[in-house]
Amino acid sequence: MSSQVFLDCTLRDGGYYNSWDFEHDLIQDYLVAMKAIGVDVVELGFRMTDQKGFKGACAYTTDSFVRTLEIPEGITFCVMINASEILVNSLYSEKILGTLFPETAEMSRVSLVRIACHTHEFMEALHAFKFLNSKGYRVAFNLMQVSECDSKELILLAKEAIKYPFDVLYFADSLGNMNSEKVQNVIELLRTHWNGALGIHAHDNIGLGLSNTLYALNKGVTWVDSTVTGMGRGAGNVKTELLAIEMSKLRSSNCNMKQIIALIANSFKPMKEKYGWGTNPFYYLSGINSVHPTYVQEMMADSRYNEEDIIAVIEHLGKEGGKKYSKNILGEALNYYSEKPQGNWSPVKLFEGKKVILIGSGPGVSIHKRAIESFIKDSKPLVLALNAQSVINNDLIDVRIACHPVRLMTDCEKLTRLSQPLITPASILPSNVLDFMSSIELLDYGMGIQDTSHVYKETHCILSNPLVISYALAVVSSGKAKQLLLAGFDGYSTDDPRRLENDMIFEKHQSVASAVPILAVTPTLYHIESTSIYAL
């Protein structure tokens, strides 16, 4: 290899979008393209321990899978492991590592292993280096979120790192918020003790990934990362096709772009259109607020979050702390509710003994609109609509229900025009939200959030999540309705995490003694009893 090492990690970092499920032919074309543009190391993927849900071959990158690939001459194969998956205890970690790396480096076609860790995990992760080193693997450490580390922490880490003969110490701009000044500061801090090779893994949230990488090269960093079209978690990374041009200039070498341009046009451009990676105002905002980009990625893929919701969550996490991604935190980011809910309205007068139809937002409402409206006119159930949905004739809707402050602010103007009373946990809504809704009749049924079973009380409920469907089930049950019909709850595909989340909501509801019986009347994928609106 030359003094600079050019590493492409598309199949690993890009896998956050397609569950590491790259077609075999695509991988072969990609490897040919990497060779043509001068890439030295290809990171084929992770070696994960997580077996939940479907993930493609590049999530596990087993030796048997690697042996199915044709390796262009001169390319080094690499895999990554997450320190968090092996840091349990030393005996258990040894067992995990033995499972992940059953072959020695001499037997395997993988020769380099990168260990991704936070600075506080580094000392414990060193035993993984010892294990891998004993089996002949070259090892690199990737330090995550270095932009959030203090100087003393990095200096102490560098002092400890010099005691161990691993190959390269990477620093990763995980939040994508570094500039050249921050890059230089990290390099100087690590160089107080570490005199081995340094690497940079730059994300592109604020559009500085390439310039930061080139700056780092100018300051003595020798290992650099990139991905094809920048495909990677959140906003993505430095674009391989651009870095290749810069590396060829530094090396005074030829860079044949023909294969990679064809690869992008035929494979990566369609994927990008499907998954939507790349920097945008949301990722930029997350970068400057030091918010983990996966929050943005998850919200952009979730129809429950519109643009206003995403901005509000980013600002909330920027204040409350969102550097480390947690699915639980994402659920709580829009949760303004106290654990001691208040409420002064009982739904009994409105719902007791009545058949209720709840109008959701799924496509089933539009598809079966005529049948739903005909049923409402003939059977005269009490009609409850989620949020500001407007597919069904507004004159047929008796009352609306909403509970998210962000959604309420977004829908306020519509709700004012629609004129129905609104069931909402008004007592604990922020004052600015209440100001927006001063002209709407509010029916204040309280809501609190706890990690517990659902509890339905006369004027409030306690739920495990702040979703409006959970709140609606509680309100109708507390009101002692005879039956709840669901229209427009189509559900999500089995590989969509929202499918499991909503199935859990219905499961928790049905475990409550006072739960109203529910019956879906339009097509649904959820595990609930169903019939046809036409049969009714």
TORMARMI-21532 format. One record per residue: x, y, z of N, C-alpha, C in turn. Coordinates in steps of 0.02 Angstrom, whole numbers, plus 50000, padded with zeros to 5 digits. Layout:
N
XYZXYZXYZ ...
end
This chain:
536
500424994050000500005000050000500445006350000 500165011849973500515018249976500475021050046 500785026850056500785029850123500085031650146 499645033450097498945034450115498555028150100 498085026550144497665020550135496945022750122 496685020750067496015022650044495545016850058 495065017950103494615012550124493895014350105 493565009750073492855010750057492435006150101 491925009050133491515005250180490775005450161 490635005650096489945006050072489515000250097 489774994150092489384988250109489244987750184 489644991250223489544991250296489104997250316 489325003350301488955009250323488315010150283 488335008450219487735008950178487185004250199 487374998850233486884993850253486364996250302 486495002050334485985004750379485345006550342 485395007350276484795008950237484455002750208 484824997750187484504992050154484594985550193 484724986250258484814980350302485374975850278 485904978950250486514975350228486354969850176 485824971050139485604966050090485784968350019 486424967550001486664969249935486684963049891 486454963749829486464958149783487174956049767 487264949549758487934946749746488254949849684 487874950549631488154953449568488354960749578 487964964349618488144971349632488804971649669 488894967149718489524967049756490114965749710 490034961049664490584959549617490744965549573 490234968849547490344974849506490674980349547 490454980849608490734985949654491474984649667 491664978349677492364976749691492814978449631 492554977149572492934978949510493024986449506 492494990149523492534997449521493015000149573 493034997049632493494999249685494224998449663 494364992849631495044991649606495234996949555 494764998649511494915003349456495055010349481 494765012449538494875019249562495405019749616 495725014149632496295014449678496135013349751 495555010449766495395008849836495845003149860 496125003949920496584998949947496224993749990 495734996050029495384991650077494634992150065 494304986550062493574986350058493304983250122 492894987050156492554984450216491914981150193 491894974550196491334970750168490714970950210 490774972950273490174973250315490354972550388 489844971350427489914969950499490004962450511 490224960850571490104954150599489704955450662 489044954950655488574956550709488404950350749 488174951550810487884946250850487124946550849 486844952250831486114953250831485784949050776 485324944850796484984940550748484244942150741 484024947950767483324949850764483174952850695 482644950550664482434953250600482904951150544 482664952050482483074950050425483624955150412 484234952650404484794956750382485174952750329 485454956250281485804952950227486484950350247 486834947550198487474944250211487994949050239 487964955450219488474960250241488384962550313 487864960150347487794961450418488224956550459 488374950850429488734945550465489404943850431 489444944750366490074944150329490474938050351 490154932350349490484926250371491034924250322 491504920250346492044917950302491764914050242 491234910250253490944906450197490654911150145 490344916650166490084921650119490664924950080 491184926750116491744930250084492064925750031 492074919250044492374914649995491984914149930 491364916749930490974916649868491154922549822 491564927149846491724933149808492384932449771 492414935449714493034935749676493404942149695 494004941449722494374947149748494854949849696 494774956049675495274959049630495954959249664 496464958149627497144958149654497304964949685 497604964749744497814970849777497304973849826 496704970949829496184973449876496224969549941 496244973149997496224970050064495504970050088 495294964350117494614963850143494614965250219 494094968750240494034970950309493324969950333 493224968950398492554968850429492584973250492 491984975050515491944979150576491534975450629 491734976250691491324973950748491184979950793 490614979650826490434984850875490644982750944 491034986850977491264985151045490674983951091 490134987651082489554986951127489254979951125 489364976251070489084969551065489504964251101 490114966051117490554961051149490754962851219 490584968951242490804971151308490284969151361 490304962851379489874960351433490314958351491 490704953351482491254951651528491774948051487 492374947551514492934945051474492824937851449 492524933551492492414926651471491894926251416 491344929951424490814929951374491064933051309 491454938351316491734941651256492184936951217 492584933251252493034928351220492624923351180 492064921151208491634916351174491324919551112 491084925751118490784929251061491304930051005 491894932351024492414933450974492614926950939 492624921650978492784915150948492254912950898 491624914850911491084913250865491114917650802 491274923950812491304928550756491914927350712 492454925150743493084924050706493334916950719 492994912050690493194905050701493844903250666 494024907050615494624905450576495184910350593 495794908150585496364912750591496394917150529 496774922550534496854927050477497174923450418 497604918650433497934914950380497434910750340 496914908150374496404904250340495874908550307 495734914250337495194918550314495424923150258 494934925450217495094930350165495034937450193 494804938050254494794944450290495434945150328 495774950750322496414951550357496414957450406 495914961950401495884967850445495204968150479 495214969550544494604970350583494604977250615 494064980850605494004987350638493514986750696 493704989450753493284989250813493004996250825 492344996950819492025003350830491845004050904 492075009350935491945010251007491915017551024 491575019151079491615025751108492245026051151 492465032051167493085032651206493025029151274 492435029251304492365026051370492375018451365 492315015751304492325008551294493025006051275 493465010651260494105008751230494515003951273 494575005251337494995001051380494734993851382 494074993151389493794986451391493854982951324 493824986851270493854983951203494544981451184 495054983351223495734981251207495814973651210 495404970251250495474962951253495254959851186 494814963451149494624961051083495214961551035 495604966851043496224967451003496694961651018 496774960051082497224954651100497004948051069 496354946751071496094940551041496234940450966 496054945850932496134946150859496864945950839 497284949250877497994949350863498284942350870 498034938550920498274931750930498094927150871 497574929050834497364925050777497644927850711 498084932850717498434935250658498104940950620 497554943650647497204949050612497534955850626 497554960050575497714967050586497104970350617 497214975350660496664978350697496694985950694 496114988950686496044996250690495494997850741 495575003350776495045005850821494725011950790 494065012050788493695017950765493365021250825 493605027050843493325030750901492735034850877 492145033450904491535036850882491405043250921 491075047950888490855054250918491415058050952 491995058450920492555061950951492425069450959 491975072150918491835079350924491535081050991 491275076051027490955077251092491415075451150 492025073451136492495071451189492885077551213 493055077551278493465083051303494205081351292 494625086351298495345085651283495675080451327 495535080651391495855076051438495705068751419 495075067451399494865060751382495265058051322 495365062151271495735059851212496475059051226 496755063351268497465062851285497595056451324 497175054951372497255048851412497185042651369 496705042851321496615037251277497235036151233 497505041551207498105041051165498685038251204 498735040251267499275037851310499225030351321 498615027851327498515020651337498605016851271 498375019851216498385016551151499085014851129 499575019051146500255018051122500565011651150 500245008851202500505002651233500334996451191 499894997251142499644991451106499794992251031 500044986951000500284987450930499734986450878 499154989850885498664989250832498864993850774 498544993050717498794996150655498605003450646 498005005350665497795012250652497265014350702 497285020550721496805023550767496385028550727 495755026850717495305031250679494925035850727 494745041650704494245045650739493665046950691 493065045950716492465046450674492055052550693 491875056450643491425062150653490705059650649 490515055750699489875052250697489265056850690 489315062750720488755067450718488795072150658 489335071550620489405075550559489435082950570 489715085050627489715092250643490405095250650 490925091750628491595094350635491775098950577 492235103650592492535107850540493285106950544 493665110450502494385109450500494715111050568 494455115850603494745117650668494675111850717 494075108750718493965103150763494385097150742 494455096050676494865090550651495585091350675 495845097350667496535098650688496615097650763 496115099750802496155099050875496185091750895 495765087550863495765080350879496445077250861 496705078950803497345076250782497895078050832 497905084350853498415086650900498355083050967 497745082050990497645078651054497865071351051 497685067850997497895060850991498645060250981 498945065150948499675065050935500095066750997 499765068651052500165069751113500525063351134 500225057551117500545051151135500555046151078 500015045751040499955040750987500385042850927 500875038650909501295040250852501205035350794 500685031150800500535026550745500095029850693 499825025950648499405028550594498745031150622 498525036850594497875039750611497415039250551 496765038350565496275038150511495685042650527 495315044750476494715048850487494125045650450 493555045450484492925043250455492445049050461 492325052550406491935058750408491225057650383 490745060450421490055060650398489915067550369 489375068050332489285073950289488665078050308 488465077950371487855081550391487855088850371 488415092250381488435099350365488845100750302 488955095350263489265096150198490025097050198 490355095350254491075096450259491475089950260 491145084350244491485077850248492105077450205 492065079450142492635079050097493175083950117 492985090150131493495095150149493845093350214 493485090550263493795088250325494285082550313 494105078050267494545072450252495185074850218 495115079350171495715081950137496145086050184 495825089650229496205093450279496595088650324 496275083150345496595078350388497205075150353 497115073650289497685070950250498275075850250 498115082150243498635087350243498985087950310 498625085850364498905086250431499215079650454 499315075050409499685068950427499265062750437 498595063250433498165057350436498275053250372 498335046750378498505042650320497965037750299 497465036550341496925031950322496285036150314 495935035150259495325038950246494765034350223 494145036050242493555032050227493085035650179 492695031750143492165034650102491685029150082 491125031250052490635026450025490385028849958 490165024349916489915026049850489285030349857 489285036049825488745041149829488635043549900 489105041949946489015043950015488535039550054 488345033850026487835029550059488065027550128 487705029750179487885028150248487375030850296 487445028850357486955030650409486815038150410 486185039950414486005046950417486155050450352 486495056150358486665060050298487165056550254 487515051750281488005048150242488705050850250 489155048550207489865049550215490165053450157 490825053750157491185056450099491045052050039 490935055049981490795051249921491435048149893 491435041749884492025038149858492225040849789 491735042149747491885044349679492235051149678 492135055249729492485061649733493165060849767 493175057049821493815056049857494315052349812 494065048049769494515044349723494905049149678 494565054349655494905059349613495445062949651 495285064949713495775068449755496365063849774 496215057549788496755052849806497215051549747 496935051349687497355050149628497825056049616 497595062049633498035067949627498595067649679 498425065749740498925065249793499445059949777 499215054549747499655048849733499985049249664 499765054149625499995054649555499885048149518 499275045449527499105038949497498495039749452 498375034749412497795034749368497165032749406 496595035549386495955033949418495445032749363 495295026349351494825024549298494115024849327 493745030049308493085031249337492515027749299 492675024349245492155021549202491695016749240 491995011949277491585006949311491165009849366 491445014549405491065017249461490495021649437 490595025349383490055029449356489485024949333 489645019449300489135014649278488785011449337 489175009749389488895006749449488395011449483 488575017749487488135022649518487495023249478 487555023949412486965024849370486495018849372 486785012849373486375006749368486115004249435 486495005449489486315002349553486215007349610 486695011949620486665016149679486185022149671 486115024649611485635030049601484915027749616 484705021949590484035019449608483955018149682 484485015649715484435014549787484375021149825 484745026149803484715032649836484025035749829 483725034949771483045037449761482555033849806 482685027549819482235023549862482325025249936 482955025749959483085026450031483215033650053 483455037850007483515044950022484075047050068 484675043950063485225046450104485505052850072 485945056050107486235062250083486025068050127 486445073050131486305078650177485705082650154 485355085450202484775089750191484705094350252 484235098950253484185103550311484105100050378 483755094250378483665090650441484325087950468 484725084950424485375082350445485845088050464 485795093450428486205099350445486025101750516 485375102250528485145104450594485355099550648 485325093050634485535088050684486285088650697 486665090250645487385091050653487565096750699 487275102550687487455108350728487165107950798 486655103650807486375102650874486655096450909 487165093250878487475087250906486965081850921 486535080550873486025075350879486215069650832 486175063550857486365057650817485945057350754 486265056550695485895056750631485385051150623 485445045750660484955040350653484255042650674 484215047450721483555050150738483215053050677 483595056950637483315059950577483135054550527 483595049750518483465044350470482825040550487 482725039050551482135035350572481505039550562 481525045950579480935050150572480755051350499 481265052150457481115053150386480795047050354 480925041150383480635034950356479965033250389 479745037450436479145035950476478605041150459 478055038850431477535043450409477195047250466 477305045050528477005048650584477335055450596 477945056350568478315062550578478295066750514 477995072650517478045077150460478635081950473 478715086850428479305091250432479335095050498 478755097450521478745101250584478935096850643 478685090550641478855085850695479605084750698 479915083650640480625082050638481035087850666 480875093950646481235099750672481145100350747 480525099350771480395099850843480795094650882 480815088550857481185083250891481935084750893 482215087050837482925088750835483085094150886 482675099350889482795104750937482725102251009 482235097851019482135094951086482745090851107 482975086451061483545082251077484185086351084 484235091851047484825096151053484875099151123 484305100451154484295103251222484355097851275 484005092151263483975086951314484525081751308 484875081551251485425076751242485235071151196 485485071251135485325066051087485935063651050 486515063651083487125061651049487155054151036 486835050351081486815043051073486115041051052 486075036950999485425035050974485085029951020 484455031151033484045026351071483335026651044 483055021051027482375020851001481885023251055 482035021851118481605024151172481595031651177 482195034651170482235041951173481835045051116 481855041951057481475044651001480735044751018 480495039551050479795039451070479635044751121 480115046151165480005050951218480115058151196 480465059051138480645065751117480035070151105 479475067051084478865070851074478395070151133 478635067251187478205065951244478285071351297 477785075351303477805080951351477415079251415 477215072951422476735071351474477055069151539 476775071451593477025069751659476795062751678 477095060051729476895053451753476275053751798 476065059751816475465060751857474955064551815 474595060951772474145064351725473565067751760 473335073151729472745076651753472225076351699 471605077651717471065077851669470425079751705 469975083151672469355085251706468735083451667 468815079151615468235077251575468185069651572 467575067251584467455060051580467105058451514 467355053651476467055051851412466405047951417 466195046251478465615041851487464985044851455 464865051351466464255054451439464225054051363 464795054251332464825054251258464795047251229 465115042451262465225035951231464815030151261 464555030751321464275024951356463735021451315 463835014951306463355010651272463315011551197 463745015651167463695017151096464195013051055 463995012050993464465009250944464845015050915 465515014550914465945020050893466355017650832 466435021950783466885020550727467455025650729 468065023150731468665027350734468955027750664 469025033850638469285034950571470025036350574 470425031650548471145032350548471395035950485 472045035350473472355039050418472605034550362 472475028050367472715023350316472345024050250 472625021450196472305021950130471635018450126 471495013950172470855010450172470265015150177 470365020950209469815025850216469635028650147 470135030550108470005033250041469705027949994 469995021949999469775016649954469045014749966 468845014750030468175012450048467745018250075 467895024250053467555030250077466795029850071 466545027950012465815027750002465475022850049 465785017050059465485012050103465495014350175 466035017550196466085020150265465555025550277 465495030150230465005035550238464295032850237 464165027950194463505024850192463335021450257 463835017850285463735014450350463575019550405 463945025150405463835030250456463135033150452 462905034550390462235037450380461695032550401 461795026050386461275021150400461275018950473 461875017550501461915014650568461995019850624 462195025850605462265031450652462695029750713 463305027050702463765026250759464045033050779 464345033450836464705039550854465365039450814 465515044750779466095044950734466655049050766 467215045650776467805048650806468375048550755 468685054250743469215054750692469875056450724 470405053050701471085054550725471325061150695 471585065450737471905071650715471445075550668 471725078150613471335082450567471165078850503 471105072150504470965068450442470325071250410 470345071750344469785075150310469535071250249 469655064650247469405060650191468655059750196 468425057850256467715056950268467385063850273 466775064350246466385070650250466395073350321 466625079550327466695082650393466035082850432 465475083450397464825083850430464625077250464 464965071750445464805065250475465215063850538 465695068150553466145066950610465885070650671 465835067050727465565069850789466095073250832 466675070150836467195072650881467875070350855 468385074150870469065072350849469505071150911 470065067750899470515066150954471235066950932 471645069950974472355071050960472715071951027 473365070351027473725070851091474435073451085 474735073551026475415075951019475435083551014 475805087051057475845094251052476095096550983 476605093150956476875095250891476345094350837 475995088750837475475087650788474905092650797 474735094150860474205099050873474375105850845 475005107950855475205114450828475185114350751 475395108750722475395108250649474675108350622 474215104950656473535104250632473055109550658 473305114250698472865118850733472385122550686 472655125250632472235129150586471685124750556 471865118550538471365113950510470835112250562 471055110850623470585108950676470105114650691 470345120850688469915126650700469375127050646 469555125750583469085126050528468585120250531 468805114550557468385108550557467835108750610 467935112550661467415114450710467205109250762 467385102950755467165097950805467525098950872 467215096750926467575096550990468195092050983 468705093351023469325089651019469485086451086 469535079851087469755076351147470515076551148 470795079251202471525080051207471725080951280 472325079151300472545080151369472725087451382 472235091851381472335099051381472705101551443 472575098551501472865101051564473625100951564 473925096551525474655096151526474975098151460 474585101251416474875103851355475255110351368 475795111551333476165117851341475705123851325 475835129251359475395135151352475375137751280 475935137251245475935139751176475475135651131 475405129051146474955124851108474225126851123 474085127851187473405129851207473215136551177 473695141151172473555147651141473335146751069 473655142151034473475140850964472765138150958 472525134651010471885131251006471345134551047 471405140951059470945144551104470225144551078 470125143751012469455143950984469125137150978 469475131850999469225124950993468945122651060 468375119151059468115116151120468545110051138 468885110451195469335105051216469005100751269 469025094251259468785089451308469395086251339 469535088051401470175086651433470185079851467 470415074751430470525068151458471275067251466 471505066351527472225066451542472595060351517 473245061151508473665055651484474355056151516 474595050651542475275050151569475645044451535 476295044951532476695039851499477155036451550 477095029851555477535025851596477675019351560 478235016351574478405009851544478045004451584 477405003651569476994999251610476404996751568 475964992851598475344990851565474894996951560 474424996751513473975002351504473435002351559 473275008351583472775009251635472265014451611 471625012651613471095017151590470685019351651 470705025851667470335028651723469775033151696 469355035751742468775039651722468965046051685 469475049651708469655056051676470375056151651 470725050451654471405050251628471605043051614 472155042351579472445035651566473195035951576 473485030051585474215029351588474395024351533 474835026551488475015022551430475765021551426 475975016751385476695015451377476995019451320 476575023051282476815026951225476335032851214 476555037951179476135043851169475755043951102 475655038151071475335037951006474575038951012 474295042250963473585044050967473135037950966 473325032450934472915026550934472845023651005 473405023651042473375021351112472905025751153 472955032251142472535037051178471805036051160 471655035051096470965034051074470655027751104 471045022351106470795016151136470625017151210 471035021151244470915022451315470295026651325 470215031751284469635036251290468985032451279 468945028551225468325025051208468175019651261 468695016351286468595011351338468365014551403 468695019951422468495023551483467785026051478 467575027751416466885030151405466365024651404 466585018451412466135012651416465725011751353 466065012651296465725011551232465565004151224 465065002651182464864995851170465354992151126 465594995551073466054992551025466434998050988 467044996550967467445001250929467624998150862 467385001250808467554999150740468135003350715 468615000150683469215003650658469205003850582 469235009850554469275010750482469915014550465 470295011850417470915015250398471505013450440 471495007550469472075005050507472384999250466 472655001150409472894996150361473484992050387 473924995150426474514991750452475104992350406 475674989850429476304990350392476554983350376 477024983050331477324976550313477684973550372 477804967150370478084963650427478794965950445 479154968850396479834971050410479864978250432 479284981450439479254988450462479174988450538 479624991850576479574991750649478924994450676 478574998550637477935001250660477394995850664 477484990550625477004984950628477014981850697 477604980250721477664977150787477434981950841 477614988250834477424993250885476674993750892 476314994050836475584994650839475254988150861 475534982450840475264976150865475324975750942 475884978350968475974978551041475454983051074 475274988551041474764993051068474104989451074 473904985851020473264982251023473294976551074 473864973451080473944968051129473864970751201 474194976351214474134979351281473424981651295 473104984351244472404986451253471964980651273 472034975051238471594969451249471714966051317 472284967751348472424964851414472114968951471 471834974851454471504978951505470794976351516 470594975651579469944972651595469364976551565 469424983151564468874987351539468934989051465 469374985551430469494987151359468874986351317 468734991151274468174990651228468344985451174 467864981251153467994976551099468134980351034 468644978150996468824981650934468734976950875 468554980050818468424976250758468614980550698 469104978350659469304982050599468794980750544 468584986150509468074985450457468354986950387 468984988850384469334989450320469954985050325 470264983350268470824978550270471374980750320 471634975850357472154977250406472654971550409 473274973350423473794968350433473924966950507 473574970650550473674969850622473334963450647 473574961050704473294954950733472684956650776 472154958950741471534960650776470954957550736 470394956650770469804953850736469564958650682 469334955950626469124960350572468504957650537 468164962150504467594960450461467604965150402 467084965450363467064969850305466534975250314 466714981350297466234986850300465624985350256 465734981350204465184979550159464724974450192 464994970050233464574965250269464134968650319 464374974250347463974977850397463374981150365 
end
